[in-house]
Amino acid sequence: MSGTSEPVSVRVLDREYTVGVAPDERDSLMAAARLLDARMREIRGANRMAAVDRVAILAALNLAHELQQLRESGTGSTRAVVDAVDTLHRRLDAYDAESR
């Protein structure tokens, strides 16, 4: 079933997003959404008035920093993590373009 995509709804910071994902990558996408949601909630903390875009950028910077550290560490599984994150970025960019 390679090449097929199915819509999956994820919730991040109390907002729902629909992302196209291959059936065998669904669980990974859901885990990534939970991680992002947790990071954004941690950054937002008690400040419920923080702008969502600022919270999202700070969460993305934190996750990108961790990814960069993994890349620099030279672990064997780094390539798989990088590929997965790149795939998720492309999907989110595509969704963002569609929603405008």
All heavy atoms as an XYZ file, in Angstrom:
764
protein
N       0.814     -1.196      0.000
C       0.000      0.000      0.000
C       0.851      1.251      0.000
O       0.420      2.313      0.357
C      -0.897     -0.006      1.228
C      -2.321     -0.302      0.911
S      -3.353     -0.071      2.356
C      -4.780      0.428      1.482
N       2.061      1.122     -0.380
C       2.980      2.246     -0.417
C       2.459      3.321     -1.367
O       1.919      3.032     -2.425
C       4.357      1.757     -0.869
O       5.223      2.846     -0.921
N       2.617      4.573     -0.982
C       2.184      5.662     -1.824
C       0.776      6.149     -1.513
O       0.372      7.198     -1.971
N       0.007      5.367     -0.766
C      -1.341      5.807     -0.420
C      -1.284      6.636      0.847
O      -0.395      6.490      1.678
C      -2.293      4.609     -0.223
O      -1.807      3.818      0.850
C      -2.404      3.795     -1.484
N      -2.255      7.503      0.972
C      -2.303      8.391      2.116
C      -3.737      8.426      2.631
O      -4.686      8.404      1.859
C      -1.855      9.787      1.679
O      -1.932     10.683      2.747
N      -3.860      8.450      3.935
C      -5.185      8.554      4.539
C      -5.190      9.733      5.491
O      -4.177     10.048      6.116
C      -5.559      7.267      5.272
C      -4.681      6.940      6.446
C      -5.061      5.643      7.134
O      -5.513      4.708      6.450
O      -4.892      5.573      8.365
N      -6.330     10.426      5.612
C      -6.406     11.564      6.528
C      -6.449     11.091      7.979
O      -7.148     10.137      8.305
C      -7.705     12.268      6.134
C      -8.526     11.211      5.480
C      -7.565     10.226      4.874
N      -5.670     11.746      8.804
C      -5.633     11.449     10.234
C      -5.776     12.768     10.975
O      -5.089     13.737     10.656
C      -4.307     10.761     10.627
C      -4.214     10.576     12.131
C      -4.156      9.438      9.910
N      -6.671     12.804     11.941
C      -6.869     14.000     12.753
C      -6.012     13.918     14.003
O      -5.998     12.886     14.677
C      -8.331     14.146     13.149
O      -9.116     14.405     12.015
N      -5.305     15.002     14.276
C      -4.503     15.096     15.497
C      -4.886     16.394     16.209
O      -5.312     17.356     15.583
C      -2.980     15.075     15.200
C      -2.571     13.749     14.595
C      -2.566     16.214     14.311
N      -4.735     16.386     17.524
C      -5.010     17.588     18.309
C      -3.701     18.080     18.899
O      -2.972     17.325     19.534
C      -6.003     17.310     19.421
C      -7.406     17.035     18.878
C      -8.465     17.042     19.950
N      -8.676     18.334     20.574
C      -9.390     19.341     20.059
N      -9.919     19.220     18.876
N      -9.564     20.458     20.723
N      -3.438     19.360     18.651
C      -2.248     19.998     19.196
C      -2.693     21.311     19.821
O      -3.266     22.164     19.136
C      -1.178     20.255     18.104
C       0.018     20.985     18.692
C      -0.752     18.949     17.450
N      -2.456     21.438     21.089
C      -2.822     22.631     21.860
C      -4.286     23.011     21.621
O      -4.616     24.129     21.271
C      -1.886     23.794     21.518
C      -1.625     24.809     22.621
C      -1.061     24.145     23.872
C      -0.717     25.905     22.160
N      -5.146     22.012     21.777
C      -6.597     22.178     21.683
C      -7.109     22.581     20.308
O      -8.223     23.055     20.160
C      -7.109     23.174     22.735
C      -6.776     22.735     24.147
O      -6.809     21.505     24.407
O      -6.474     23.597     24.985
N      -6.295     22.367     19.285
C      -6.723     22.615     17.907
C      -6.577     21.322     17.126
O      -5.618     20.583     17.313
C      -5.871     23.696     17.251
C      -6.075     25.061     17.874
C      -5.286     26.096     17.159
N      -5.445     27.382     17.820
C      -5.032     28.520     17.316
N      -4.420     28.531     16.152
N      -5.221     29.639     17.958
N      -7.533     21.087     16.256
C      -7.503     19.853     15.476
C      -6.933     20.127     14.089
O      -7.262     21.122     13.445
C      -8.907     19.270     15.356
C      -8.895     17.891     14.750
C     -10.192     17.152     14.966
O     -10.744     17.234     16.079
O     -10.643     16.504     14.023
N      -6.072     19.215     13.654
C      -5.453     19.295     12.329
C      -5.625     17.951     11.646
O      -5.537     16.909     12.281
C      -3.954     19.611     12.446
C      -3.679     20.913     13.152
C      -3.477     20.956     14.530
C      -3.636     22.107     12.451
C      -3.233     22.151     15.185
C      -3.392     23.316     13.097
C      -3.191     23.327     14.458
O      -2.956     24.506     15.102
N      -5.852     17.991     10.350
C      -5.948     16.766      9.569
C      -4.711     16.683      8.692
O      -4.385     17.635      7.972
C      -7.212     16.756      8.699
O      -8.349     16.867      9.558
C      -7.320     15.468      7.901
N      -4.035     15.551      8.773
C      -2.778     15.350      8.051
C      -2.887     14.056      7.264
O      -3.390     13.056      7.771
C      -1.588     15.267      9.042
C      -0.278     15.088      8.305
C      -1.550     16.494      9.924
N      -2.403     14.075      6.025
C      -2.358     12.851      5.234
C      -1.143     12.036      5.617
O      -0.037     12.563      5.721
N      -1.348     10.738      5.829
C      -0.249      9.881      6.267
C      -0.459      8.471      5.715
O      -1.591      8.027      5.543
C      -0.159      9.875      7.819
C      -1.375      9.264      8.446
C       1.096      9.186      8.298
N       0.648      7.811      5.406
C       0.574      6.413      4.982
C       0.068      5.582      6.159
O       0.406      5.868      7.311
C       1.947      5.916      4.532
N      -0.747      4.570      5.882
C      -1.315      3.772      6.983
C      -0.261      3.227      7.954
O      -0.491      3.205      9.160
C      -2.045      2.644      6.262
C      -2.394      3.218      4.927
C      -1.242      4.135      4.580
N       0.891      2.819      7.446
C       1.907      2.250      8.325
C       2.674      3.306      9.125
O       3.485      2.966      9.971
C       2.874      1.367      7.532
C       3.649      2.134      6.475
O       3.165      3.197      6.018
O       4.740      1.671      6.097
N       2.404      4.589      8.871
C       3.067      5.667      9.607
C       2.120      6.382     10.565
O       2.503      7.342     11.226
C       3.669      6.673      8.624
C       4.779      6.090      7.779
C       5.327      7.085      6.779
O       4.814      8.225      6.709
O       6.264      6.728      6.065
N       0.894      5.903     10.646
C      -0.123      6.548     11.472
C       0.299      6.639     12.938
O       0.199      7.699     13.558
C      -1.438      5.784     11.347
C      -2.598      6.432     12.058
C      -3.877      5.600     11.845
N      -5.065      6.336     12.158
C      -5.498      6.580     13.389
N      -4.819      6.158     14.423
N      -6.611      7.258     13.585
N       0.754      5.526     13.498
C       1.137      5.523     14.921
C       2.284      6.487     15.193
O       2.295      7.180     16.217
C       1.517      4.113     15.370
C       0.318      3.177     15.407
O      -0.832      3.661     15.471
O       0.527      1.957     15.364
N       3.227      6.546     14.276
C       4.360      7.455     14.429
C       3.895      8.912     14.398
O       4.356      9.742     15.184
C       5.380      7.196     13.320
O       6.465      8.070     13.437
N       2.988      9.224     13.485
C       2.451     10.583     13.409
C       1.710     10.942     14.690
O       1.886     12.046     15.222
C       1.513     10.730     12.212
C       0.800     12.080     12.135
C       1.787     13.184     11.807
C      -0.328     12.034     11.138
N       0.919     10.019     15.204
C       0.175     10.276     16.436
C       1.138     10.521     17.605
O       0.909     11.414     18.420
C      -0.761      9.109     16.749
C      -1.819      8.856     15.677
S      -2.944     10.223     15.428
C      -3.949     10.082     16.877
N       2.208      9.764     17.660
C       3.208      9.953     18.715
C       3.876     11.319     18.571
O       4.111     12.012     19.568
C       4.246      8.832     18.665
N       4.181     11.714     17.336
C       4.796     13.020     17.098
C       3.848     14.139     17.522
O       4.277     15.134     18.119
C       5.176     13.163     15.626
N       2.568     13.981     17.238
C       1.581     14.992     17.628
C       1.490     15.098     19.150
O       1.397     16.203     19.698
C       0.220     14.660     17.027
N       1.526     13.959     19.822
C       1.495     13.983     21.302
C       2.739     14.668     21.860
O       2.649     15.451     22.818
C       1.368     12.570     21.857
C      -0.021     11.970     21.695
C      -0.183     10.668     22.463
N       0.733      9.627     22.034
C       0.515      8.787     21.023
N      -0.609      8.866     20.337
N       1.395      7.862     20.714
N       3.901     14.394     21.257
C       5.137     15.040     21.698
C       5.062     16.547     21.498
O       5.388     17.326     22.398
C       6.332     14.462     20.927
C       7.684     15.139     21.165
C       8.121     14.994     22.613
C       8.727     14.564     20.232
N       4.611     16.965     20.321
C       4.487     18.394     20.037
C       3.499     19.056     20.986
O       3.769     20.135     21.519
C       4.074     18.618     18.581
C       3.885     20.074     18.156
C       5.177     20.868     18.354
C       3.423     20.136     16.713
N       2.363     18.416     21.208
C       1.363     18.953     22.117
C       1.944     19.131     23.514
O       1.778     20.184     24.143
C       0.135     18.037     22.156
C      -0.949     18.576     23.056
O      -1.499     19.660     22.737
O      -1.262     17.919     24.074
N       2.654     18.130     23.990
C       3.260     18.209     25.330
C       4.271     19.348     25.408
O       4.296     20.102     26.390
C       3.918     16.876     25.681
N       5.106     19.469     24.380
C       6.110     20.546     24.377
C       5.454     21.915     24.355
O       5.887     22.836     25.046
C       7.042     20.412     23.176
C       7.955     19.236     23.269
C       8.935     19.412     24.455
N       9.725     18.228     24.619
C      10.907     18.042     24.053
N      11.444     18.965     23.302
N      11.560     16.916     24.240
N       4.419     22.060     23.535
C       3.748     23.359     23.447
C       3.061     23.703     24.760
O       3.103     24.853     25.208
C       2.765     23.366     22.279
C       3.473     23.399     20.935
S       2.355     23.403     19.522
C       1.626     25.048     19.680
N       2.459     22.715     25.411
C       1.825     22.961     26.704
C       2.871     23.334     27.765
O       2.635     24.197     28.605
C       1.021     21.746     27.146
C      -0.242     21.566     26.342
C      -1.039     20.335     26.745
N      -2.135     20.131     25.828
C      -3.261     20.839     25.833
N      -3.427     21.794     26.731
N      -4.209     20.605     24.955
N       4.008     22.664     27.713
C       5.087     22.968     28.649
C       5.581     24.399     28.461
O       5.799     25.127     29.433
C       6.224     21.975     28.398
C       7.435     22.140     29.273
C       8.507     21.129     28.894
O       8.205     19.927     28.821
O       9.647     21.569     28.646
N       5.749     24.816     27.221
C       6.237     26.164     26.929
C       5.194     27.210     27.309
O       5.510     28.247     27.888
C       6.630     26.289     25.438
C       7.897     25.482     25.189
C       6.814     27.747     25.029
C       8.236     25.268     23.733
N       3.947     26.913     26.977
C       2.877     27.857     27.299
C       2.707     27.986     28.800
O       2.468     29.080     29.321
C       1.573     27.412     26.653
C       0.444     28.406     26.894
C      -0.826     27.966     26.275
N      -1.315     26.768     26.963
C      -2.457     26.189     26.706
N      -3.217     26.656     25.754
N      -2.837     25.121     27.373
N       2.876     26.866     29.516
C       2.771     26.875     30.976
C       1.475     27.491     31.448
O       0.408     27.233     30.896
N       1.570     28.297     32.443
C       0.387     28.921     33.019
C      -0.065     30.140     32.224
O      -1.143     30.664     32.457
C       0.674     29.327     34.462
N       0.754     30.588     31.289
C       0.425     31.778     30.510
C      -0.509     31.412     29.356
O      -0.085     31.218     28.227
C       1.697     32.439     29.979
C       1.414     33.735     29.262
O       0.265     34.170     29.170
N       2.455     34.351     28.746
N      -1.808     31.332     29.643
C      -2.806     30.944     28.641
C      -2.938     32.003     27.554
O      -3.524     31.750     26.520
C      -4.165     30.713     29.291
C      -4.150     29.764     30.459
C      -3.984     28.335     30.095
N      -5.257     27.651     29.944
C      -5.370     26.523     29.278
N      -4.331     25.981     28.716
N      -6.520     25.929     29.186
N      -2.405     33.191     27.782
C      -2.549     34.271     26.809
C      -1.392     34.300     25.800
O      -1.390     35.114     24.901
C      -2.626     35.631     27.531
C      -3.829     35.757     28.457
S      -5.408     35.469     27.634
C      -5.469     36.878     26.564
N      -0.420     33.422     25.967
C       0.714     33.398     25.034
C       0.204     33.115     23.626
O      -0.657     32.267     23.422
C       1.724     32.342     25.458
N       0.735     33.837     22.652
C       0.325     33.654     21.256
C       0.701     32.248     20.796
O       1.822     31.786     21.030
C       0.989     34.696     20.371
N      -0.242     31.576     20.159
C      -0.036     30.196     19.722
C       1.142     30.105     18.749
O       1.936     29.169     18.822
C      -1.323     29.624     19.088
C      -1.068     28.255     18.480
C      -2.414     29.538     20.127
N       1.286     31.089     17.867
C       2.393     31.020     16.904
C       3.740     31.123     17.609
O       4.682     30.426     17.253
C       2.255     32.070     15.809
C       2.229     33.501     16.324
O       1.869     33.721     17.490
O       2.550     34.410     15.528
N       3.825     31.927     18.639
C       5.081     32.038     19.404
C       5.379     30.717     20.119
O       6.509     30.246     20.117
C       4.985     33.183     20.412
C       6.224     33.324     21.277
C       6.166     34.581     22.122
N       7.176     34.623     23.145
C       8.463     34.847     22.944
N       8.899     35.060     21.728
N       9.321     34.866     23.942
N       4.367     30.126     20.738
C       4.526     28.846     21.422
C       4.973     27.779     20.422
O       5.878     26.982     20.702
C       3.218     28.440     22.133
C       3.300     27.022     22.675
C       2.905     29.421     23.260
N       4.363     27.773     19.232
C       4.715     26.793     18.202
C       6.159     26.961     17.746
O       6.893     25.970     17.590
C       3.765     26.905     17.010
N       6.595     28.194     17.542
C       7.974     28.445     17.108
C       8.957     28.001     18.179
O       9.971     27.355     17.878
C       8.186     29.938     16.762
C       7.376     30.315     15.519
C       9.662     30.257     16.590
C       7.803     29.605     14.254
N       8.684     28.314     19.422
C       9.587     27.907     20.500
C       9.642     26.383     20.624
O      10.718     25.815     20.829
C       9.174     28.552     21.821
C       9.389     30.070     21.889
C       8.778     30.630     23.176
C      10.859     30.417     21.783
N       8.507     25.708     20.485
C       8.492     24.244     20.532
C       9.280     23.674     19.358
O      10.063     22.730     19.519
C       7.054     23.722     20.513
N       9.083     24.243     18.170
C       9.813     23.780     16.989
C      11.317     23.983     17.157
O      12.116     23.105     16.806
C       9.323     24.517     15.742
N      11.711     25.114     17.705
C      13.139     25.359     17.948
C      13.717     24.357     18.944
O      14.829     23.846     18.746
C      13.367     26.790     18.447
C      13.293     27.874     17.396
C      13.319     29.247     18.046
C      14.427     27.737     16.401
N      12.982     24.066     20.002
C      13.459     23.084     20.983
C      13.615     21.705     20.350
O      14.631     21.024     20.555
C      12.498     22.991     22.168
C      12.618     24.177     23.102
O      13.657     24.804     23.186
N      11.543     24.483     23.798
N      12.611     21.281     19.570
C      12.679     19.972     18.923
C      13.775     19.932     17.861
O      14.487     18.934     17.732
C      11.326     19.607     18.323
C      10.227     19.334     19.358
C       8.868     19.251     18.689
C      10.533     18.069     20.137
N      13.937     21.025     17.112
C      14.992     21.087     16.105
C      16.375     21.037     16.762
O      17.297     20.396     16.243
C      14.855     22.357     15.262
N      16.499     21.671     17.901
C      17.766     21.640     18.631
C      18.094     20.212     19.078
O      19.227     19.746     18.940
C      17.704     22.583     19.838
C      18.968     22.619     20.632
N      19.058     22.102     21.893
C      20.198     23.090     20.320
C      20.291     22.258     22.336
N      21.003     22.851     21.404
N      17.097     19.519     19.596
C      17.311     18.124     19.990
C      17.680     17.267     18.786
O      18.556     16.401     18.877
C      16.066     17.570     20.671
C      15.831     18.141     22.049
C      14.572     17.601     22.689
O      14.088     16.527     22.271
O      14.062     18.248     23.617
N      17.017     17.502     17.669
C      17.319     16.763     16.446
C      18.756     17.034     15.996
O      19.485     16.116     15.625
C      16.333     17.140     15.339
C      16.565     16.500     13.982
C      16.479     14.983     14.073
C      15.555     17.046     12.985
N      19.161     18.286     16.064
C      20.529     18.643     15.683
C      21.546     17.949     16.594
O      22.573     17.461     16.121
C      20.709     20.157     15.727
C      22.056     20.628     15.238
C      22.304     20.274     13.786
O      21.387     20.233     12.981
N      23.539     19.987     13.446
N      21.246     17.882     17.864
C      22.138     17.185     18.790
C      22.229     15.704     18.436
O      23.308     15.117     18.510
C      21.669     17.364     20.233
C      21.904     18.766     20.749
C      21.370     18.957     22.157
O      20.317     18.425     22.510
N      22.083     19.728     22.952
N      21.112     15.097     18.048
C      21.129     13.694     17.620
C      21.986     13.517     16.372
O      22.750     12.559     16.268
C      19.704     13.197     17.342
C      18.859     12.854     18.543
C      17.424     12.544     18.106
C      19.440     11.675     19.299
N      21.840     14.432     15.442
C      22.636     14.366     14.206
C      24.129     14.426     14.521
O      24.922     13.710     13.937
C      22.280     15.515     13.270
C      20.993     15.333     12.540
C      20.728     16.521     11.651
N      19.541     16.331     10.840
C      18.967     17.275     10.136
N      19.472     18.500     10.138
N      17.905     17.011      9.427
N      24.479     15.320     15.418
C      25.890     15.511     15.762
C      26.448     14.350     16.567
O      27.647     14.109     16.556
C      26.072     16.825     16.515
C      25.851     18.037     15.643
C      25.834     19.341     16.411
O      25.987     19.322     17.656
O      25.654     20.393     15.775
N      25.575     13.614     17.262
C      26.059     12.516     18.083
C      26.480     11.320     17.237
O      27.198     10.442     17.706
C      24.990     12.095     19.099
O      23.932     11.426     18.448
N      25.998     11.271     15.987
C      26.419     10.210     15.076
C      25.817      8.851     15.369
O      26.359      7.834     14.952
N      24.684      8.795     16.060
C      24.064      7.503     16.334
C      23.523      6.901     15.054
O      23.144      7.603     14.121
C      22.922      7.634     17.358
O      21.920      8.487     16.818
C      23.424      8.175     18.680
N      23.458      5.593     14.985
C      23.013      4.888     13.788
C      21.569      5.141     13.429
O      21.195      5.114     12.265
N      20.725      5.420     14.413
C      19.309      5.610     14.125
C      18.974      7.061     13.774
O      17.828      7.376     13.489
C      18.467      5.172     15.320
O      18.773      5.972     16.443
N      19.958      7.928     13.764
C      19.725      9.333     13.490
C      19.087      9.539     12.122
O      18.175     10.341     11.971
C      21.033     10.134     13.589
O      21.552      9.986     14.899
C      20.816     11.597     13.307
N      19.548      8.829     11.120
C      19.014      8.995      9.764
C      17.512      8.711      9.728
O      16.758      9.433      9.082
C      19.750      8.062      8.796
C      19.318      8.190      7.364
C      19.955      9.396      6.678
N      18.982     10.451      6.531
C      19.248     11.738      6.468
N      20.473     12.173      6.563
N      18.312     12.631      6.319
N      17.068      7.699     10.428
C      15.643      7.369     10.462
C      14.841      8.481     11.126
O      13.754      8.840     10.660
C      15.418      6.045     11.183
N      15.373      9.044     12.193
C      14.691     10.138     12.888
C      14.619     11.358     11.989
O      13.566     11.989     11.853
C      15.403     10.478     14.218
C      14.824     11.739     14.833
C      15.323      9.314     15.189
N      15.719     11.691     11.347
C      15.766     12.836     10.445
C      14.757     12.652      9.311
O      14.007     13.574      8.976
C      17.193     13.036      9.888
C      17.215     14.059      8.762
C      18.125     13.470     11.009
N      14.730     11.477      8.716
C      13.799     11.208      7.625
C      12.353     11.332      8.087
O      11.511     11.892      7.378
C      14.040      9.818      7.026
C      15.354      9.729      6.271
O      15.942     10.778      5.944
O      15.784      8.593      5.992
N      12.052     10.814      9.272
C      10.689     10.886      9.791
C      10.277     12.331     10.046
O       9.165     12.746      9.692
C      10.567     10.059     11.072
N      11.165     13.112     10.631
C      10.851     14.516     10.912
C      10.702     15.293      9.607
O       9.776     16.106      9.460
C      11.926     15.150     11.821
C      11.754     16.656     11.914
C      11.871     14.533     13.210
N      11.567     15.045      8.638
C      11.456     15.716      7.338
C      10.131     15.383      6.664
O       9.484     16.251      6.078
C      12.631     15.335      6.434
C      13.936     15.969      6.880
O      13.908     16.941      7.658
O      14.993     15.499      6.418
N       9.719     14.128      6.732
C       8.435     13.715      6.153
C       7.281     14.432      6.833
O       6.364     14.928      6.167
C       8.259     12.184      6.272
O       9.312     11.549      5.554
C       6.922     11.730      5.735
N       7.324     14.516      8.157
C       6.267     15.213      8.887
C       6.231     16.696      8.533
O       5.153     17.270      8.359
C       6.445     15.031     10.396
C       6.173     13.635     10.918
C       6.550     13.536     12.392
C       4.721     13.265     10.728
N       7.402     17.314      8.381
C       7.448     18.725      7.994
C       6.801     18.934      6.630
O       6.021     19.877      6.445
C       8.886     19.234      7.955
C       9.446     19.521      9.300
N      10.786     19.478      9.572
C       8.861     19.848     10.460
C      10.996     19.767     10.836
N       9.844     19.988     11.399
N       7.116     18.052      5.668
C       6.519     18.182      4.332
C       5.002     18.040      4.407
O       4.269     18.783      3.759
C       7.110     17.138      3.381
C       8.517     17.485      2.901
C       8.950     16.596      1.747
N       8.925     15.176      2.061
C       9.898     14.529      2.703
N      10.981     15.162      3.094
N       9.794     13.227      2.940
N       4.522     17.110      5.190
C       3.075     16.908      5.311
C       2.393     18.106      5.959
O       1.323     18.538      5.535
C       2.777     15.644      6.106
C       3.090     14.408      5.314
C       2.649     13.178      6.066
N       3.016     12.011      5.303
C       3.565     10.938      5.808
N       3.784     10.865      7.093
N       3.866      9.918      5.046
N       3.005     18.631      7.011
C       2.420     19.794      7.675
C       2.450     21.010      6.757
O       1.494     21.791      6.725
C       3.147     20.079      8.987
C       2.894     19.063     10.089
C       3.807     19.327     11.280
C       1.444     19.066     10.528
N       3.517     21.188      5.991
C       3.589     22.288      5.025
C       2.499     22.146      3.971
O       1.852     23.126      3.591
C       4.961     22.329      4.349
C       6.048     22.814      5.282
O       5.742     23.404      6.333
O       7.238     22.611      4.941
N       2.278     20.923      3.484
C       1.235     20.680      2.490
C      -0.141     20.989      3.076
O      -0.983     21.610      2.421
C       1.312     19.246      1.986
N      -0.367     20.555      4.314
C      -1.647     20.831      4.951
C      -1.835     22.330      5.123
O      -2.902     22.876      4.854
C      -1.741     20.144      6.319
C      -2.957     20.604      7.076
C      -4.219     20.123      6.755
C      -2.841     21.539      8.094
C      -5.347     20.579      7.423
C      -3.963     21.991      8.768
C      -5.203     21.499      8.429
O      -6.305     21.946      9.080
N      -0.786     23.017      5.560
C      -0.866     24.458      5.765
C      -1.193     25.159      4.449
O      -2.022     26.072      4.417
C       0.455     24.972      6.343
C       0.384     26.428      6.741
O      -0.631     26.829      7.347
O       1.337     27.168      6.440
N      -0.583     24.738      3.361
C      -0.842     25.335      2.048
C      -2.284     25.090      1.617
O      -2.919     25.962      1.028
C       0.119     24.779      1.017
N      -2.822     23.909      1.913
C      -4.200     23.571      1.546
C      -5.208     24.389      2.347
O      -6.263     24.737      1.841
C      -4.478     22.099      1.788
C      -3.818     21.177      0.801
C      -4.076     19.715      1.151
O      -4.695     19.428      2.189
O      -3.635     18.875      0.362
N      -4.882     24.679      3.590
C      -5.840     25.352      4.459
C      -5.887     26.861      4.236
O      -6.734     27.533      4.799
C      -5.534     25.040      5.929
O      -4.291     25.611      6.297
N      -5.017     27.380      3.418
C      -5.017     28.832      3.162
C      -5.914     29.200      2.031
O      -6.263     28.687      1.141
C      -3.603     29.303      2.858
C      -2.770     29.254      4.121
C      -1.383     29.739      3.864
N      -0.583     29.431      5.023
C       0.258     30.252      5.567
N       0.459     31.424      5.074
N       0.939     29.909      6.633
